[in-house]
Structure formats: C-alpha cells, structure tokens
C-alpha cells in the first residue's frame, strides 16, 4: 500500500468539505485511481468538474509534488508520500455555454 496526500482547491474543497485528504492506495496506483476514489466519495458536482463523462475534465489542473502533470493522468504512477494538488479552472461569469 502507498499513502498519498491530496490538497483540494476552490470549489473542489467546498464540495468535499475539506481542503486536505489522505488516501491509501494499492501499489501501482495512477492518478486516475485517485480521481475515481474522490468522485465516489463526494457529491455529483465534484465529479462534474473532475471526471465529466468518466474522463479527466479539461478544466482540471493536477500537480504532483509541486509540478504540473503533463502526462495523461492514467499514465502517471504514484509513489508513497506523493502530494497531489487539484485545481479547477476559475473564471468569471457563468458556466461554459451560458449566456452572460
């Protein structure tokens, strides 16, 4: 088992009711495992940002140990002690496609 720390920002922290989560995962876990686990734990609004249509959302930025993850998230293997940060895009105005 590995343990990772996840920091949630903006509306993700609001949905989760917390800014910090510790997770235990199986060896060989990848970032999408973390996202799926969190989506199972939190309300549908969380999933709409993180995994809309079952794939990582285009407005989600993920950092691993302070560096932006540029690999596809399903290819980013995690290690014991990794610190992840999840940032949803923040913009003014309404939701995409909504008249302002």
Buried (B, 14 or more C-beta within 10 A) or exposed (E): EBEBEBBBBBEBBBBBEEEEBEBEBEEEBBBBBBBBBBBEEBEEEBBBBBBEEEEBBEBBEBBBEEEEBEEEBEEBBBEEEBEBBBBBEEEEEEEEEEEE
